[in-house]
Amino acid sequence: MVIAACGTALADAPPAERPVVCGRIHADSAQCPLPEPNARLYIGRVAGAGRKQRVVQGLLRRQSAQLNYCYLKFQLVDAKLAGLLKAKLTVNPSGEVTAVATTGIESDVRADLVKCVTDAVSQVVFPRLGNNDVVITVPLILRLLK
């Protein structure tokens, strides 16, 4: 019997030669269960968006899967990675994020985490928030579940 990781299963192989994945024999890698996450990123209340705060909050929540991925990715490297990461987004009049500044969270992986978060929030196109650049403060709460 072959021992393999997810993604290397042989669907055409006879049952005796199918790989053992995650402790079980699988016909294909699609059946391999994902590990339970032990951390989660929450988006706190946004400040600085004026009357469009709810719209901005909703747009950021649409990116929550990508932001949570960033956290979980680096939480595997630093198991105690938790706390409050404040991101200040500078949004130009056309709604594009032109700069991201962060404070909080001290860790060896902080720079990589900040880059991942910056890339995720830079994809958001906000509605027109004013005639000048607007700074939006987004608290990102990094919490261990177990």
QUIVEN-V620000 format. One record per residue. N is the residue number from 1. RES is the residue in one letter. PHI is phi as a letter, one per 30 degrees, with the letter a starting at -180 (none if undefined). NEAR is the number of other C-alpha atoms within 12 Angstrom. D_LAST is the distance of its C-alpha to the last C-alpha in Angstrom with 1 decimal. Layout:
BEGIN
n=<N | N>
res=<RES | RES>
phi=<PHI | PHI>
near=<NEAR | NEAR>
d_last=<D_LAST | D_LAST>
END
This chain:
BEGIN
n=<1 | 2 | 3 | 4 | 5 | 6 | 7 | 8 | 9 | 10 | 11 | 12 | 13 | 14 | 15 | 16 | 17 | 18 | 19 | 20 | 21 | 22 | 23 | 24 | 25 | 26 | 27 | 28 | 29 | 30 | 31 | 32 | 33 | 34 | 35 | 36 | 37 | 38 | 39 | 40 | 41 | 42 | 43 | 44 | 45 | 46 | 47 | 48 | 49 | 50 | 51 | 52 | 53 | 54 | 55 | 56 | 57 | 58 | 59 | 60 | 61 | 62 | 63 | 64 | 65 | 66 | 67 | 68 | 69 | 70 | 71 | 72 | 73 | 74 | 75 | 76 | 77 | 78 | 79 | 80 | 81 | 82 | 83 | 84 | 85 | 86 | 87 | 88 | 89 | 90 | 91 | 92 | 93 | 94 | 95 | 96 | 97 | 98 | 99 | 100 | 101 | 102 | 103 | 104 | 105 | 106 | 107 | 108 | 109 | 110 | 111 | 112 | 113 | 114 | 115 | 116 | 117 | 118 | 119 | 120 | 121 | 122 | 123 | 124 | 125 | 126 | 127 | 128 | 129 | 130 | 131 | 132 | 133 | 134 | 135 | 136 | 137 | 138 | 139 | 140 | 141 | 142 | 143 | 144 | 145 | 146>
res=<M | V | I | A | A | C | G | T | A | L | A | D | A | P | P | A | E | R | P | V | V | C | G | R | I | H | A | D | S | A | Q | C | P | L | P | E | P | N | A | R | L | Y | I | G | R | V | A | G | A | G | R | K | Q | R | V | V | Q | G | L | L | R | R | Q | S | A | Q | L | N | Y | C | Y | L | K | F | Q | L | V | D | A | K | L | A | G | L | L | K | A | K | L | T | V | N | P | S | G | E | V | T | A | V | A | T | T | G | I | E | S | D | V | R | A | D | L | V | K | C | V | T | D | A | V | S | Q | V | V | F | P | R | L | G | N | N | D | V | V | I | T | V | P | L | I | L | R | L | L | K>
phi=<none | c | c | b | c | e | j | c | d | c | d | d | d | d | e | d | c | d | d | c | b | h | i | b | d | b | d | b | d | d | d | d | d | d | d | d | d | c | a | a | c | c | c | d | d | d | b | j | c | i | d | c | e | d | d | d | e | d | d | d | d | d | c | d | d | d | d | d | e | e | d | d | d | d | d | d | d | c | d | c | d | a | k | c | c | c | c | c | c | c | c | d | e | d | j | d | d | c | a | b | b | b | b | j | h | c | a | d | c | e | d | d | d | d | d | d | d | e | d | d | d | d | d | d | c | d | d | d | c | l | d | b | d | b | c | c | c | b | d | c | c | c | b | d | c | c>
near=<17 | 20 | 20 | 23 | 24 | 24 | 20 | 23 | 29 | 26 | 19 | 14 | 17 | 15 | 18 | 16 | 18 | 24 | 29 | 26 | 26 | 21 | 15 | 22 | 27 | 32 | 25 | 24 | 23 | 17 | 20 | 22 | 17 | 12 | 11 | 10 | 20 | 21 | 28 | 30 | 34 | 31 | 33 | 23 | 23 | 29 | 23 | 25 | 30 | 19 | 15 | 20 | 23 | 18 | 21 | 34 | 31 | 21 | 26 | 35 | 25 | 20 | 27 | 26 | 21 | 27 | 35 | 31 | 23 | 33 | 42 | 33 | 26 | 30 | 30 | 20 | 17 | 21 | 22 | 23 | 32 | 31 | 24 | 25 | 34 | 28 | 37 | 30 | 38 | 31 | 33 | 23 | 19 | 19 | 29 | 24 | 30 | 25 | 24 | 29 | 26 | 27 | 22 | 22 | 27 | 19 | 21 | 16 | 24 | 28 | 20 | 21 | 37 | 31 | 22 | 26 | 40 | 31 | 21 | 29 | 42 | 30 | 24 | 30 | 26 | 34 | 26 | 23 | 27 | 19 | 12 | 14 | 22 | 29 | 29 | 34 | 31 | 34 | 29 | 36 | 26 | 32 | 25 | 22 | 17 | 11>
d_last=<35.2 | 33.5 | 29.9 | 28.7 | 25.8 | 25.2 | 28.2 | 30.7 | 31.5 | 35.1 | 35.9 | 39.5 | 39.0 | 40.0 | 37.1 | 37.7 | 37.2 | 34.2 | 31.3 | 28.2 | 25.3 | 21.7 | 23.2 | 25.6 | 29.0 | 29.2 | 32.3 | 30.8 | 27.8 | 27.0 | 25.5 | 22.9 | 19.4 | 17.0 | 13.7 | 10.7 | 9.3 | 5.9 | 7.6 | 10.4 | 13.7 | 15.6 | 19.3 | 20.6 | 24.2 | 26.8 | 29.7 | 33.1 | 33.8 | 36.3 | 37.3 | 35.5 | 32.0 | 30.9 | 32.3 | 30.6 | 27.2 | 27.7 | 28.8 | 25.7 | 23.4 | 25.3 | 24.0 | 20.4 | 19.8 | 21.5 | 19.6 | 16.2 | 17.6 | 18.6 | 15.2 | 13.5 | 16.7 | 16.5 | 12.8 | 13.7 | 16.3 | 14.6 | 11.0 | 10.9 | 12.6 | 11.8 | 14.4 | 17.4 | 19.8 | 23.1 | 25.4 | 29.0 | 30.8 | 34.6 | 36.0 | 39.7 | 42.0 | 41.7 | 37.9 | 36.9 | 34.2 | 36.4 | 34.0 | 30.4 | 29.5 | 26.1 | 24.9 | 21.7 | 19.0 | 20.4 | 19.4 | 21.4 | 20.6 | 21.4 | 24.8 | 23.6 | 20.9 | 23.6 | 26.0 | 23.8 | 23.1 | 26.9 | 27.9 | 25.8 | 27.2 | 30.7 | 31.0 | 31.1 | 34.6 | 34.8 | 37.7 | 40.5 | 39.2 | 42.4 | 45.4 | 43.6 | 40.3 | 37.5 | 34.4 | 31.2 | 28.1 | 24.8 | 21.6 | 18.7 | 15.3 | 12.7 | 9.2 | 5.8 | 3.8 | 0.0>
END
